[in-house]
Amino acid sequence: MTQQTSRRDILRGGLAVAGVSMVGIPVWVLPALAQGESVVQFTDIPDNVKWETPPDIRLLDIRTIEGPFVPADKFFTVQHYGHPIVDPVAFRLKVSGLVEKPLQLSLEDLKNMGSTVG
């Protein structure tokens, strides 16, 4: 009798092996500086970089990042054609197509809906 191995079984086994192998990594396996070497600071940023940008562009200044997660206000964004000017009173979000009940929502309608996380 033969047993078929599924892709899920292979992934589960591979992740288990990777997890077990990461637990006991000796320090001597990790990269280290050779005798006489020193750490060189990140130098890819030229001195003439202009950090002052228009409000529709944010650059990621890696010197200000302090951990693995980038805060939303520091996240890199580019809007090549500028931000559209929206009249909040006249704006309508139109929901149509393959829906049971097409509708149009104003910004006030959207704000009153609240938010749901989940």
Secondary structure, DSSP 4 states (H G I P E B T S, - for coil): ---PPPHHHHHHHHHHHHHHHHHT--GGGS--PPTT--PPPP--S-TT------TT-B---GGG--SSS--GGGS-B--TT-PPP--TTT-EEEE-SS-SS-EEEEHHHHHHH-----
